[in-house]
Amino acid sequence: MTAHQDDTSGVGEERIRKLNAAGMPALEKARDRDRGAGPFKRMVLRGATIIDGTGAPPWSPADIVVEDGRIVAIEKVGLPRKLAADARRPAAGDHEIDCRGKFVTPGFIDCHAHIGVPYHALSGPMAPADYVFKLWLAHGVTTVREMGSFNGLGWTLDQKARSQANEIAAPRILAYSYFPAVNDMLKIIHTPDQGREWLRALKARGADGVKFFGAPPAIMEAALDECRTLGLRSGCHHAQQAVTRMSTMTSARWGLTSQEHYYGLAESLFENRIIQDYTPDYDYGDEYFRFSFAGQTFRQAAQPGSAKWNDVMDEFLELGFTFVPTFSIYDANRDLMRTRRADWHRDYTYASLWNFYQPDGGGHGSYWHRWSTTNEVDWKQNYRLWMQFINEFKNRGGRVCTGSDSGFIFQTFGFGYIRELELLQEAGFTPLEVLRAATIQGAELLDIDDEVGSIEVGKAADLLIHDQNPLADFKLLYGTGAMRLNQENNKVEWPRALRYTIRNGVVYDVDELLADIREMVAESRAASPELPVP
Ligand SMILES: [Zn+2]
């Protein structure tokens, strides 16, 4: 073992050990931080319009004082368009940002993220962690919940600690480990006691939580009980291999914290079947079958407004359950061309990531060789019902958080996260409700709402400074910007909203981050010159 390798003998390393053995290494870790100014002894953001993340509407003008990476004062300094005299405002800092005409929001929380994916190694030289981290920071993501820690728990905890010490340019990281109890992925836990023991060892190593893909019910029930004892939070992707014995409602009753994606929700709503309708030739190991049939579940379930629909909704609300829908990761299923030809691929999608998306690789989510109009229509109908459930759950007081799951299915890191904001709005959330989901609600899910998620004195300075109000159009948050016509010269421009991402008091210039990413992508292309990118 060299100094650059992590010890992969322990708990939480099962998946990377298996991947390593199959020729898939962990990502190259982030290099020492080469961007960002600060943290400063005292930094003052002057004359800002604040949108605080709680759902409160914008207000101005405010001065925000940050000392050693923490918000120490928020002061109203006059009236809109009429700032108070300097003498009545907070004293000067050693760094100041003029925020007149700008909007300050909390940093975004991606509750379903993967710091790259070792699978991509089979499609060419893998993107380094810096590529992923900088894409996130450039799109305002200042916290990620690593759902599975597939690079290994030790690897993830190392990047978490280095990020927290501002040694690398990266978001705050919460490490959730893959619970190895499903046959088609990796199963080493075969009894409830083995599950409990594994979780105790995981907790001792410093993991923040657990990512389930399902498990035999007795193991799952014991594991969720042990999570409660240990104070580990949990999320579950209810894989089709496990969902028949355990829908989302079952695991929610046993104490699961959040459902990931949509798997298991439709099954919770089934009333005239127990098992989804499969054709005899179905094979879960074939990604085309997996994803085409996944687009049919909601129409086989109880319909909106039915007694069953309402009962299920009521019970999830009573349980205080959370949904992390990750709408964006399935966006290609309802409109392949849109996602495949997205504006950002040319400059921002790394060569091996692009290769991985293609159907010939046979990798996870690469099933386009048979995708049809019928498949897209199935998925459009599926989304309507799924979005209706999620929006109604929010309207009735339930917690819904933003997660991107990027790195698969034509969703590139950062861009996929902003797409998720757009899709929550499509589901019926107002822009302020979307922002609340992206900030304070994510912080509550991750149990870090005393630290981040809103703009309040005492919290860490994970803040975004926008040149334009992002609530006016989430497209302004894409690294490529949003198309606008400059009325003065009649030319099309692509303005962006996000100017600075402040993470832990360190101020990142988004232009610099985007330039770094374009350079990394260009280099990756030079190594794969035949790569056809639209
Ligand atoms: Zn995922």
Residues whose N, C-alpha, C, O or C-beta is under 5 A from the ligand:
A	BS01	ZN	M147 D405
